[in-house]
């Protein structure tokens, strides 16, 4: 606690020290660009709904719709302010707790965003009780169970989804769980087949499935197939941060940093993608590498100041691969792994523990690797390195 | 001309590359000695102000300085209605001290308000209630730097975070003084040598033979207290000097060693020190061992200090305080140990039971530590 406080104090000093206010020379000078311009119809739409709400503050359905739209905006653009706006829209409903599935779904999404997984599961459960035919709460529950490595529960949700939506949702969900629990080969083969037979599916579903297939192919060392899946996913033309991040990681791993810089050009505003840019920039000695690293440092410091710990996986990768501070990276990775336990979270914990020469700290991830049967040669190598010298 | 163009391009890029971060406002509150006034600088994001006050009158998604400047009074009123300072139960009153200005932060341009709060009865305690934007964005935070009276230097300022869950917090009028910081770390230092059994056992193992002399391959009682005290002094000084050096270097981040190596070497040092007592191999040069292994023990103390955290504004003070605490704790052990050992030095109990038996026991315990630490025995594999 003291350490956190001291760190906060240290971080605050430059923030207040460098600030030098100014007065613009003329009234015509543009001092800020706002979201919701002509190129941002989704933001404009929700803005107009918000104006309607000012006239009808008691409209429950309007509140829920605004919350959902803000949350979707946050996901698409990676802008956390929108999550705050979404929370504010439904906050007045908390006391009455309406019997409305949409309310509980929106509430669950906001809770999982701030890593309140038990709360989110409860809300999403409530949503399903109120609207048993909705697939969204079920799919989000599956995703949360995956993050918490509750594979049995996740599989249960996958099965529950089957009658509620296009079968590929449930199939993809099931394959995702199986691929994490020792059946990678079979999961990949099955999902590949199901995907080709899926027929006409929404592009978002195709994007999700392609990304998962690409990741599985990569773990199976079938790099050409992984590349093909990523390319097909990109060709769908949907902007998706998670796809860009996953493909960026694949390119970095394949020693193709130059392509990462091209792929992610202009994406500096997203912490997650800026990290990939900084890593690629460092690998090819790009002139902008230092700027990118500096921006990231600033953002992680800003997050620490306000007490946010939402991007600790990225913070750990930054500290390990860019700052070269394995002990700090290990602290972030270990703290992150206490709440988020996806393979990527385990990987950074193993890597920082290996770099910091502290096998004991890697134990939760090593235990998971052994218990789940997760197959990935990169993780296997790390685990061997961490445990091998103790025999 | 070319320079001007480049600056323009750069500023456009800066707009385009705004980071996405949650909403924060930044406040600096500065109290003066013997005054009822608190000077406040408050930076609030224009984007947030537009969200609640619709500054973008022409709706073109771009804010001109005119659009912002003409609303300065609205902005100030909106903000000060959501920041309440109370001194001794009475509300402070707000005054604007300078026209609104702007400043750039990593996620965009902020309005800068310069205000003064007049608080009668400031000495009766100060409280702050912050509620800006919480109604439209519960994830908003107010990041406050509070400089209490009598502290011209920002060094003693306090960082506070105001959120929906902690909208009201006291602003402490007395900053922690340098002596308080020092004292706090002295206590930590004493405490950590006392609970650090490996350090204590190492030191005791080195001190056990100090009341004896080695004569023809057997231990004999030392003839004088003076000679024994000189031995003790040499060992303690060497150990202190060595671990102070590495503690300082490690705490300042100049050098670092993997904790596994440090911890296993510390355990090994205890084994060596204890085994040396059986044969007295090092003779009068025990202090050399104290120094060499003291260097490693310093890294061990540093990891404790790292867990505690060092206040950056009083780094040297805290470091010296911690060191002093470690020394005091050490001296307390020595002060208890030496008289007893000296009194008992002629007995067989001391020479066989304590020196030989005790050393063997210590060596055994430390060997167990060594194996545990070096091979990480608690691991799953």
Interface residues (C-beta under 8 A of the other chain):
Chain A: X2 X3 X4 X5 X6 X7 X8 X9 X10 X11 X12 X13 X15 X16 X17 X19 X20 X21 X22 X23 X24 X26 X27 X28 X29 X30 X31 X32 X33 X34 X35 X36 X37 X38 X40 X77 X78 X79 X80 X81 X83 X84 X85 X87 X88 X91 X114 X266 X268 X269 X270 X271 X295 X298 X299 X302 X303 X305 X306 X307 X308 X327 X356 X357 X358 X359 X360 X363 X366 X367 X370 X387 X390 X391
Chain B: X15 X16 X17 X18 X19 X20 X21 X22 X23 X24 X26 X28 X43 X46 X47 X48 X50 X51 X56 X60 X61 X62 X63 X64 X65 X66 X68 X69 X99 X101 X102 X103 X106 X108 X109 X112 X135 X136 X137 X138 X139 X140 X141 X143 X145 X154 X157 X158 X159 X161 X163 X256 X258 X259 X260 X261 X306 X307 X308 X309 X310 X311 X312 X313 X375 X376 X378 X379 X380 X381
